[in-house]
């Protein structure tokens, strides 16, 4: 068996499983390149000018872009291939994880509780926006349990995300975390958080950098609604020697006391929610922050880039990401103001993707929207 | 499909779900073309896996090792072999999807050819 593990919880692969997964990675590189090149060219040269003319000068809607590109044979082929690649990703990794599942569950049990903690709460209901369809077309989504103490969706995600990201997120798949940390440190140079919360952590890829980026005396908490992902996240954090307190909670309303945290972050959480939940999450963040605390929610929102708008719409419509289209048009300043943040202290920015906080930009066209804000410091300090 | 919502059970794991909940989109004029494309692509993946296994067998033989299943599983490709395989997989995809790199019917290829025919008329 090829040993390409990066931590003790990382699932293995037989010779042929590895060969199949490597093929899927190459397939994704090939398909995404063709999809992007053909889409971008026809959008800029033909579709955007024609739709602007038809709209009396106004920018085309996401739906207009999607419907116009659906008429183009080349985009139809590569759209079909992109969906097939996504399905093959799970159909390749899934059986390999299934084969190893009893052993992976046993490994997670042995690692449990050695550092940090894991608190599961079966009374936490899965919100409708995560159960209406299987997110990312991942069969069973992120909450499906196949056995007692199951880790299947988390283990599967750790390998599929490695293939999906095609090396862009680094060996520990933590580039989202490091990118946001770099942005926080640049934007608030004097800021030294002690208590940190990561919302919607999945298996903690982006969480772990927070346990090393702000010194040894930080207390890092991470929440998610999906129990099998949290079990895997906890075991993975222990295996990687990081102390994180994972708990099963909905980011719209947590059980932490008011003012519990200096820093509340999320990575690619917002687009997996809904119009109503997004507002609840920003309100909950405001409640959880101590005076002087910082909010930094990051996500793949690039409303001004034509191809990104089309791609978000494509994913929303064809890859089970129901809110990814709508979120491109959300008014984040108004949402933050509505949640009680001082509009003068709200920052919206595009943070470039980096693999380390002090690393170079990993991909020139890759960036996240950061929805940031800082609460005023305590008075009479 | 249809496993969702059941609670975790002690004992042997139940089978994983094979299809995602949510309608499956089709893109071609005839959805059977999407289905056939999925079948052909899955077969291309199988060919790639077989080629890689054969490559391992040949590399074991070059080291004087028999191609037993155990030796194949134990084989760890060095970086130069990984790079060669990466190039080989990309080349396989270029060959399999070659026709899709050609100009398509809406991209002016027909009009351009007609103008050439007329030039020589």
Interface residues (C-beta under 8 A of the other chain):
Chain A: X1 X2 X3 X14 X15 X16 X19 X20 X22 X23 X24 X26 X27 X29 X30 X34 X70 X72 X73 X74 X76 X77 X78 X79 X80 X81 X83 X84 X85 X87 X88 X90 X91 X92 X94 X95 X97 X98 X101 X102 X131 X132 X133 X134 X137 X138 X139 X140 X141 X144 X145 X146 X147 X148 X149 X150 X152 X317 X318 X320
Chain B: X1 X3 X4 X7 X8 X9 X10 X11 X12 X13 X14 X15 X16 X17 X18 X19 X20 X21 X22 X24 X25 X26 X27 X28 X29 X33 X34 X37 X38 X41 X42 X44 X45 X48 X49 X52 X53 X56 X72 X73 X74 X75 X76 X77 X85 X86 X89 X90 X93 X94 X97 X100 X101 X104 X105 X106 X107
